Amino acid sequence: SGYIQSLPAPVKKRIKALKKIQLEATKIEANFYEEVHLLECKYHQKFGPLYAKRATITKGEYEPTEDECEWPSDSEDEEEAALAEEIKEKAKLEDAEKKVEDKDIKGIPSFWLTIFKNVEMIADMVQEADEPVLEALNDITVTFSEKNPMGFTLHFHFMNNEYFTNTILTKSYELKCEPDEEDPFSFEGPEIFKCTGCTIDWHKGKNLTVKQVKKKQKHKSKGIVRTITKQVKADSFFNFFDPRTVPDDPNVGLGCTVCCTCHRNAEVDEDTQALLTVDFEIGHYIRERIVPRAVLFFTGEALDDESDFEEEEDEDDDDDDGSGSDNDPDFDPKKSQANPECKQQ
């Protein structure tokens, strides 16, 4: 039906030829994304030493020199300019005393926890009970797999703590980068088809992902009431390491592309689809944004930069009822030219 269906057969054949060209272009686009991933893997090796040095400072293993600490700070300059000389002298004495106390502080306390609390999508996952454990998180690193399958793994490094014995928790994401045979034109880039967490070896009574609830049960015939204790799932950041399972088939994607455009997947129920979409967005955001720019997320500067980009509202037009040519499947450009209201006077 509509204008396309009304076209003559020779025109329809030409449209099919255009679609074959489009398919070839889509295949080239897939190759492009594969090469981008390989380039990302290559440059990740160059970033590695910088991230490692950053970790030695945040963990307190290395104390940067005065030259390494030299960085302009507008707020400090303004404060110093506003202080009178005598007040500055007094401040210097107090600062010297404070430095003696601060010598016991190593690295940058709560570095990654502060980042998590600054980023809204992660802050929503972090519960109050999680915070003491996340205080022990002292680094996040990323490794890439180039192909078969292409993907990445997040490594969360922890100090010894009273909650679990693991020193590293991992979350892996596997991607496919090829157009779907049944719907090739839906391809928009690498798409996740699997994510895998890890087993957390909790100390007894310290598992934050479960909680004990008491329920009363009444015997049907005797009427006797008893109280039982049941273990149920609890909200926790650490549920991130226990994602929902999906069909283990690279041809069945979760519908979550790297650009976070999602498509429906009939193989996964709606609730699971939503959870996996959020899961991948978080994993991708940690890899793509947080790990490379951690200090700026710690100070909040990265968040300020992102808030500068506001979504533009759609411009109002006179076609509020959706009856225009863009929304009308039966729109015929020939007929529109014959509209007397469009003729110039």
N, C-alpha and C positions, 0 to 999 in steps of 0.2 A: 504494500500500500504506500501511498505518498508519492512524492515527486520522483524519488529514485526508481521506484517500481514502474513508473509510467514512462521511463526513458526507453528509447528504441533499443533493440537487441544489440546492434553494433556498438552503441555507447556503453551498454552494460559490459560487453566484452572488454572494452578499453579500461573500464573501472577495475575489472579483474586483473588486467595487466599491471595497473598501478599498484594493486595490492601485492602482487608478486614482487614488484620493486620494493615496496614497503617492507616486506618480509626480509629481503636481502639487507636492507638498511638496518632492520632490527638485529639481525645476526652480527652485523658490523658493530652495532652499539654494544652487544654482549661482549664482543672481543675487546672493545674499548674499556669496559668496566673490569675485565680480567687483567688487562695491562695496568690499569690504575691500581688494582690491588697489589700486583707485583711491585709496582713503583713504591707503594706505601710500605711494603715489606722491606724493600731496599733501604728506604730512608729511616725506617724505624731503627735499623742497626746504627745509624749515625746519631740518632737522638739518645740511644741507650746510655752512653757514658754521662750525658748531662743529667738524665733522670737518676742515675746511680749516685752522682755527686749530690743532687738535691736530697736524696734519701739519707745520705750520711749527715747532712746538716739538720734535717728535721728530726732524725733519731738521736742526735747529740753525739754522734761518733766523730764528727769533725767540726772544729770551730773555725769559721771563716776569718780571714785576715781583715785588717782595717781597710785595705784596698778593695777587697772583695765585697765589703759591706758598704762601700761608697755608692750611694744612690740618692738623687735629689728627692726631697720631701717638702712639698709646698706648705703643708700644714705646720711642720716644724719650723720652717723659715719664718712664717707669719707669727707664730707664737714667740719666737726669739726676738723678732723685731719689736713686738709689743711690750716686752718686759723691760723694765728699767734696769740699769746696771747693778744696783744694790740687790734687787730681787733676783737677778741672774746669779749673783755670787751665792746667795742663800740657796738657790735651787741647785747649784753645783755641789754644795756641801751635802744637801739632802740626797742628791743623786749618787754621790760617792758612797754614802751609807747604804743606799738601796742596792748598789752594785754588789756590795759584800753579801747581802742577803740573796741576790739573784744568781750568785755563782752556783748555787745548788740546783738551779733549773737547767736541765739539759735539753738541747734541741729546741723544737717548737711544740709545746704541749698541745694535745688535742687537735693536731693539724688536720687529719682526715675526718675526724668527727665534726669539726667546725665546717669543713667543706660540705659534708653530707647535710648538715643542718641548714646550710646556706642555699642548697639546691632544692627547690620545692618538691620535685618529683621523688627525690630520695628522702627528704625530711618527712614526707608523709608515711614512709615505711618504717622509720626509726621510732621505736617505742622508748619510753623512759627506762625500762629495764635493759634495753640494748646498749645504752650509753656507756656504762662501765666497761663493757666488752670492747666497744668501738674505741675507747680510750687506748686500748692495747693494739689497735691497728696502726702499724707504723710505715706501711708502704702499699701501693697498688702498682703492679706492673702488668704489661701486656705482651703476649707472644702471638705470632701470626703463623698460620699454615697457608702455604702458597696455593696449593690445589689438592684435589682428591681427598677430602673436599677443601675448598677455600674457606677460611674462617679465622677466628681469633679466640684467645683465652685470656680472661682476667684472673690475675693472681693477687689475692688479698693476704698480705703478710702480717702476722700477729706476734706480739711478744708473749712470753709465758703469762698465762692468766688462770684464774680459778674456775673458768667456765668450760673450756675444752682443751684437749691435748694437741690439736692440730696447730702447726706453725704457719701453714698456708692453706687457704680455702680457695677453690677454683670454680670458675663458671665459664663454660665453653660454648661458643656459637658456631654452627656450621652453616655455610651459605651455598646456594646454587646460583649460577650466573648464566642461565640459558633460557630462551623463550619457551613458554609452555606450548606443546604441540597442538593442544586443543584451542588455546587462546593466546597466540603469539603476540598479538598487539597490546596485551595487557602488561608486557614486560617494561619495567621502569628501572631496572638495575638489580644488583645482587639481592637475593631474597632468602631469608632464614628458613631452613627446613628442620632444624633440630637445635635444641639447647640442652646442655647437660650440667648438672651441679656436682656436688660431691657429698660424701658422708661426713658429718660433723661428729667427732668423738667427744660427746658431752661428758663432763664429770657427773657423778650421781647427784640427782636433784637439782642440776643447774641448766637443764634443757629449757631454753627460752621459747621454743617453738610449740610447746605443749603446756597445758595447765590442767589442774585437777578440779573437777566440779562434783558437787554432791547432789544426788538425785534421790527422790523418794519413790519407792515402788510399793504398790498395794497388791497383795495376793488376791486373785480373782474370786476364789471360793471361800477362803478362810478370813479374808479381810485384814490380814496382818500387814502392817506397814513396815518396811525396812528401808534403811538409807544405804545407798551404794556410792562408791567413789568412781568416777569415770574420767578417763583422760581424753581431752579434746584439743584440737589445734588452736594455738594462740597466735595473735598478731605479733609479728617480729620481723625485723630486717633480715634475720637469718633464714627466713623462708625463701629468700632469693636464691639460696643454694639447693632448693628442692623444687624445681619447676614442674609444672604439669607435663605429663607424658603425651606424646602425639605419635601418629603412625610413622614408623621408622622408614620413610621412603622419600628420597630426594626429589621425586617427582610430585610430592604433595607438600607444597610450601605452607608456611603458616600465614602467608599473606602479608608479611611485614618486610617492606623493602628498606634499604639503607636510608632512603629519603623519607622514611616513615609514612609512606602512602600505603594504605591497607586495602586489601580486597577480601571478599568473603571466601571462605573455604568450607565446602560442604562436609569435609571429613572431620572437622573439629566443631564442637558445640559452641554456642554463642558466648557463654561465660568463659570457657577455656580460651577462646579466640581473643577475648578482651584482655584476659590476664597475660597471655603470651605476647600480645601486642605491646602492652605496657612494659613487660619484662625485657623485650628486645630494645625498646626505646631507651630504657635505663642502661642496659648493657652497652648499646651503641654510644650513648651520651657519655658514659664513663670513659670509653675508649677514645672517642673522637674529640671530646671537649675537656673533660676533667683531668685526665692523666697528663695530656700535653700542657695544660695551663693551670696546674694545681694551685700555685701560689696566688694567682689572680682570683680563683674561686675562694681561697682562704680569706683574702682581704675584701672580697666582694666586688672588686673592680670588673671582673668578667661578667658578673650579673648586671652591673651598671651598663656595660657595653650592650648586652643583649636587650635590656629594657629600652634602649634608644631606638630600637626597631619596632615600631608599632604597626599593627595590622591595619591596612588601609580598608576603609569601608567601601562597599560597592557604590558606584555613582548611581544616583537616582535617575531614572528615565521615565518617559511617558508610558512605557509599555509594562505597567505594573501587573497586568492580568496574564502575562506570559503568552500573549497571542501573536507576538512578533515572529519574524522569519526564523530566528534562531531556535525557537521552541516548537515550531509547527512542522510536523513531519510531512504535511501535505502542501507545504509552501512551494509555489511554482514561480520562479523569477520572471517568467514571461508574462504571467498574469499580473504580477505586481507592477509591471511597467505600464499596463493598460489602465491602472487605477486613475480615474479622473481627478482625484484629490491631489495626486502627485504631479499633475501637469502644471507647468509654469503659466502664470497669467500673462 
